[in-house]
Amino acid sequence: MTARGRCACGNVHFRLETHPIVVHCCHCRWCQRESGTAFALNALIETDRVTVVEGTPERTDIPSASGRGQAVFRCPECQVALWSHFGGAGEKAAFVRVGTLDDPDACPPDVHIYVDSKQPWVVIPEGAEQFPAYYSGRDVVRIYGEEGAARWKVLRES
């Protein structure tokens, strides 16, 4: 799988060279505030598997709930957030905003996190993987699958 994405004005285009490791639907209040909506949908992928095809995203360092901050990569023209690097995995992992993909339908959420703070009118599909806060390491293989868990392990150990 390769997927293409872009900002709103078309200044920055990028390509995912493979399918994401996992897609998080995060319902935490921090993501709600940052995105201005009910949740953030992020596709976790190795940064070296994200290729900028056109334009140059700019980095903006912002605070995060963890206190470790995050680097958000945006189009310098329209300021749309394209992906982030969070403190845990650092710059090795990109959390790509699924809504910036040309075909966002191709990346439905694998897991809903921080559902304790989701908006009460958001309905999570029956049977969907979900956690009150974040999940633990023992849940990774079940959520990510064997291949995704192996890719995540390589990222964490490198």
Protein Blocks (a to p, Z undefined) as FASTA:
>chain_A
ZZddddfkomaccddfbdcfbdcddfbfklmmmnopabdcdddddfklcccfbdjddddd
dddfkonopaddddfklopafbdcdfklmmmbccddfklpmblmlmccfbdchklmgcfk
bccdehiacdfbbcdfklmmmmnommlmmmmmmmmmZZ
